[in-house]
Amino acid sequence: MDRHWYGTGTLPGVTTQEPTAPAEGPAGPAVSLARARLLDRLDQGEFPPGAQLPGERRLARETGVSRSSLRNALALLKSEGRLDSSAQRGWFVRQATGSGVVSEPPGVLRSFTDIAHARGLRATGTVLDQRVRRAGFDEAAKLRIAPAAEVVQLVRVRALDGLPVCVETSILPRARVPGLAEADMADRSLFTALEEMSGTRVVRSHYAAQACPATERQAQLLEIGPGEPVLVCEEITVDQNNAPVLLGQSVYRGDAYRFESVLYRGRR
């Protein structure tokens, strides 16, 4: 997802004067004016999804407000889900997730890749960590392996059509899939790799999800702001022999994940 920085400097010999209006709170009239003018430009498609906004100095000049008022307006649009920010890149238009939302159907266990394909999207991944290490006591107990037995740890950022939506950590007993540590897993479905490499067929997952604020590292990887909501999903995945084969943690962008279920009311 290419983004371009437009810069905020001035041409040689040209001077500019920024608005000198006093700073005001996030609900002041200048903030409301800046928000309305920026929102109109967004709605008209002047800045398409994923586009980098011009620098704050230029935007303040174009909207006729001070930079402090402009920043408050930008923050409002961010809270409304229209913009994102990065300390390194400035402000940009949030990618519309729309049909790209990861949606778990009730009672069906599918891989990230399967969900993407079902929606006509391209699932990709970036491997952050792929190594063999010793299992901790809690991991060994959940996987029913000996303490300090070797496991493969795989950490990936998963994306839909280039938009990062999930940071995925998977821990598997090395004895079950000895070739996994060396396999190319950037864009490959882990469930498919398990079946192809070891005949292990995933059939069930014990799943729990909790809303949390994004850490700085998670926010950087998912291209959201620190503290924005993410959904942290923990799972223990079981194979056809009722043996645990995978411990997983998936951290999803809050605007890119929906869990669906069917609930029944019991008899009184």
C-alpha positions as CSV (number, residue, x, y, z in Angstrom):
1,M,0.0,0.0,0.0
2,D,2.0,2.9,-1.3
3,R,1.6,6.3,0.4
4,H,3.4,9.5,-0.6
5,W,4.4,12.4,1.6
6,Y,3.7,15.7,0.1
7,G,5.9,17.8,2.4
8,T,5.2,21.0,4.3
9,G,8.2,23.2,3.2
10,T,8.1,26.5,1.3
11,L,9.6,27.4,-2.0
12,P,12.8,29.5,-1.9
13,G,12.0,33.2,-1.6
14,V,8.4,32.6,-0.7
15,T,7.1,33.2,2.8
16,T,3.9,32.0,4.3
17,Q,2.0,33.2,7.3
18,E,0.0,30.7,9.4
19,P,-3.3,31.6,10.9
20,T,-2.9,33.3,14.3
21,A,-6.2,32.5,15.8
22,P,-5.9,31.5,19.5
23,A,-6.0,27.8,20.4
24,E,-9.4,26.5,21.2
25,G,-11.0,23.3,22.5
26,P,-12.1,20.4,20.4
27,A,-15.7,21.7,20.3
28,G,-15.0,25.3,19.3
29,P,-16.4,27.0,16.2
30,A,-13.1,27.0,14.3
31,V,-12.7,23.2,14.9
32,S,-16.2,22.6,13.7
33,L,-15.5,24.7,10.6
34,A,-12.3,22.8,9.8
35,R,-13.9,19.4,10.4
36,A,-16.8,20.3,8.1
37,R,-14.5,21.5,5.3
38,L,-12.2,18.5,5.6
39,L,-15.2,16.1,5.7
40,D,-16.6,17.7,2.6
41,R,-13.4,17.1,0.8
42,L,-13.3,13.5,1.9
43,D,-16.9,12.9,0.9
44,Q,-16.1,14.4,-2.6
45,G,-13.3,11.9,-3.0
46,E,-10.5,14.5,-3.2
47,F,-8.5,12.3,-0.8
48,P,-9.3,8.6,-1.6
49,P,-8.9,5.8,0.9
50,G,-5.3,5.2,1.8
51,A,-4.2,8.7,0.5
52,Q,-1.8,10.8,2.5
53,L,-3.2,14.2,3.5
54,P,-1.1,17.3,2.8
55,G,0.9,18.7,5.7
56,E,-0.8,20.4,8.6
57,R,0.6,23.9,7.6
58,R,-1.0,23.6,4.2
59,L,-4.3,22.2,5.5
60,A,-4.5,24.9,8.1
61,R,-4.0,27.6,5.4
62,E,-6.6,26.0,3.1
63,T,-9.2,25.7,5.8
64,G,-8.5,29.1,7.3
65,V,-7.9,28.0,10.9
66,S,-4.9,27.7,13.3
67,R,-2.9,24.6,13.3
68,S,-4.1,23.8,16.9
69,S,-7.7,24.0,15.7
70,L,-6.9,21.9,12.7
71,R,-5.3,19.2,14.8
72,N,-8.4,19.1,17.0
73,A,-10.5,18.7,13.8
74,L,-8.2,15.9,12.5
75,A,-8.5,14.2,15.9
76,L,-12.3,14.3,15.6
77,L,-12.3,12.8,12.2
78,K,-10.0,10.1,13.4
79,S,-12.3,9.3,16.3
80,E,-15.1,9.1,13.7
81,G,-13.2,6.5,11.7
82,R,-12.4,8.7,8.7
83,L,-8.7,9.3,9.3
84,D,-5.6,7.6,10.7
85,S,-2.4,9.1,11.9
86,S,1.3,8.0,12.1
87,A,4.1,9.9,13.9
88,Q,6.3,9.1,10.9
89,R,3.9,9.7,8.0
90,G,1.4,12.2,9.2
91,W,-2.4,11.9,8.4
92,F,-4.0,9.7,5.9
93,V,-7.5,8.5,4.9
94,R,-8.5,5.3,6.6
95,Q,-8.9,2.4,4.2
96,A,-12.6,1.4,4.0
97,T,-12.8,-2.2,5.2
98,G,-16.3,-2.8,4.0
99,S,-16.4,-6.3,2.4
100,G,-12.9,-6.8,3.7
101,V,-14.1,-7.3,7.2
102,V,-13.0,-10.6,8.6
103,S,-16.3,-12.3,9.6
104,E,-16.5,-15.5,11.4
105,P,-19.7,-17.4,10.6
106,P,-21.4,-19.2,13.5
107,G,-20.1,-22.7,14.3
108,V,-17.7,-22.8,11.4
109,L,-13.9,-23.1,11.8
110,R,-12.1,-21.6,8.8
111,S,-8.6,-20.3,8.3
112,F,-7.8,-16.6,7.5
113,T,-7.0,-17.6,4.0
114,D,-10.3,-19.5,3.6
115,I,-12.3,-16.5,4.8
116,A,-10.5,-14.2,2.4
117,H,-11.1,-16.4,-0.6
118,A,-14.8,-16.7,0.3
119,R,-15.0,-13.0,0.0
120,G,-13.0,-12.7,-3.2
121,L,-10.1,-11.0,-1.4
122,R,-6.4,-11.8,-1.5
123,A,-4.8,-13.0,1.7
124,T,-1.1,-12.2,2.2
125,G,1.2,-12.3,5.1
126,T,4.5,-10.9,6.4
127,V,6.6,-13.3,8.6
128,L,8.0,-11.5,11.7
129,D,9.2,-14.5,13.5
130,Q,9.6,-18.2,12.6
131,R,11.8,-20.3,14.9
132,V,12.1,-23.3,17.1
133,R,12.2,-22.7,20.9
134,R,11.4,-24.5,24.1
135,A,7.8,-24.6,25.3
136,G,6.9,-22.8,28.6
137,F,5.1,-24.8,31.3
138,D,1.7,-23.3,30.5
139,E,2.2,-23.9,26.7
140,A,3.3,-27.5,27.3
141,A,0.3,-28.2,29.5
142,K,-2.2,-26.8,26.9
143,L,-0.5,-28.7,24.1
144,R,-0.1,-31.9,26.2
145,I,3.6,-32.1,25.5
146,A,6.6,-32.5,27.9
147,P,7.8,-29.3,29.6
148,A,10.6,-27.6,27.6
149,A,9.7,-29.7,24.5
150,E,10.5,-28.0,21.2
151,V,7.8,-25.9,19.6
152,V,7.7,-23.9,16.4
153,Q,6.7,-20.2,16.9
154,L,5.3,-18.4,13.9
155,V,4.3,-14.7,14.0
156,R,2.8,-13.1,11.0
157,V,1.0,-9.9,10.0
158,R,-2.0,-11.0,7.8
159,A,-3.5,-8.6,5.2
160,L,-6.5,-8.5,3.0
161,D,-5.9,-6.9,-0.4
162,G,-2.8,-5.2,1.1
163,L,-4.6,-3.9,4.2
164,P,-3.0,-5.3,7.4
165,V,-5.8,-6.5,9.7
166,C,-4.3,-9.1,12.0
167,V,-1.2,-9.9,13.9
168,E,-1.2,-13.7,14.3
169,T,1.0,-15.8,16.6
170,S,0.9,-19.6,16.3
171,I,2.7,-22.1,18.5
172,L,2.8,-25.8,17.5
173,P,4.7,-28.9,18.7
174,R,7.7,-29.3,16.5
175,A,7.4,-33.1,16.6
176,R,4.0,-32.8,14.9
177,V,5.2,-30.7,12.0
178,P,9.0,-31.0,11.8
179,G,9.3,-29.1,8.5
180,L,7.3,-26.1,9.5
181,A,10.2,-24.1,10.9
182,E,11.8,-24.0,7.4
183,A,8.7,-23.7,5.3
184,D,7.7,-20.5,3.4
185,M,4.7,-19.4,5.4
186,A,4.3,-15.8,4.2
187,D,1.1,-16.2,2.3
188,R,0.3,-19.9,3.1
189,S,-2.7,-21.1,5.1
190,L,-1.4,-22.7,8.3
191,F,-4.3,-25.2,8.4
192,T,-3.5,-26.3,4.8
193,A,0.2,-26.6,5.7
194,L,-0.6,-28.8,8.6
195,E,-2.6,-31.2,6.5
196,E,-0.1,-31.3,3.7
197,M,3.0,-31.6,5.8
198,S,1.8,-34.0,8.5
199,G,-1.7,-35.2,7.7
200,T,-3.0,-33.2,10.6
201,R,-6.6,-32.1,10.0
202,V,-7.9,-29.3,12.2
203,V,-11.5,-30.0,13.3
204,R,-12.2,-27.8,16.4
205,S,-11.1,-24.7,18.2
206,H,-11.7,-23.5,21.7
207,Y,-11.9,-19.8,21.1
208,A,-12.1,-16.7,23.3
209,A,-12.1,-13.0,22.3
210,Q,-11.5,-9.8,24.3
211,A,-11.5,-6.2,23.3
212,C,-8.3,-4.4,24.3
213,P,-6.4,-1.1,23.5
214,A,-3.7,-1.6,20.9
215,T,-0.1,-1.5,22.1
216,E,2.4,0.7,20.3
217,R,3.8,-2.3,18.5
218,Q,0.4,-3.6,17.5
219,A,-0.7,-0.2,16.3
220,Q,2.4,0.2,14.2
221,L,1.9,-3.2,12.5
222,L,-1.8,-2.7,12.0
223,E,-1.5,0.9,10.9
224,I,-3.8,2.3,13.6
225,G,-3.2,4.7,16.5
226,P,-1.9,3.4,19.8
227,G,-4.7,2.7,22.2
228,E,-7.3,2.2,19.4
229,P,-9.5,-0.8,20.0
230,V,-8.3,-4.3,18.8
231,L,-9.9,-7.7,19.4
232,V,-7.5,-10.2,20.9
233,C,-8.6,-13.8,20.1
234,E,-7.0,-16.8,21.9
235,E,-7.5,-20.3,20.7
236,I,-6.5,-23.9,21.3
237,T,-7.0,-25.9,18.1
238,V,-7.7,-29.6,18.1
239,D,-7.0,-32.2,15.4
240,Q,-9.0,-35.2,14.2
241,N,-7.7,-37.3,17.1
242,N,-8.9,-34.8,19.7
243,A,-5.3,-33.8,20.4
244,P,-4.3,-30.1,20.7
245,V,-2.0,-29.1,17.9
246,L,-2.0,-25.3,17.9
247,L,-2.0,-22.4,20.3
248,G,-3.0,-19.2,18.6
249,Q,-3.4,-15.5,19.3
250,S,-4.8,-13.2,16.7
251,V,-4.9,-9.5,17.3
252,Y,-7.4,-7.9,14.9
253,R,-8.1,-4.2,14.0
254,G,-11.3,-3.3,15.7
255,D,-12.8,-2.0,12.4
256,A,-11.8,-5.2,10.5
257,Y,-13.3,-8.1,12.5
258,R,-16.8,-9.2,13.2
259,F,-17.7,-12.4,15.1
260,E,-21.2,-13.8,14.4
261,S,-23.0,-16.4,16.4
262,V,-26.4,-17.9,16.9
263,L,-27.7,-17.8,20.4
264,Y,-30.5,-19.9,21.8
265,R,-32.6,-19.3,24.9
266,G,-32.8,-22.4,27.1
267,R,-36.1,-23.8,28.5
268,R,-37.2,-22.5,31.9
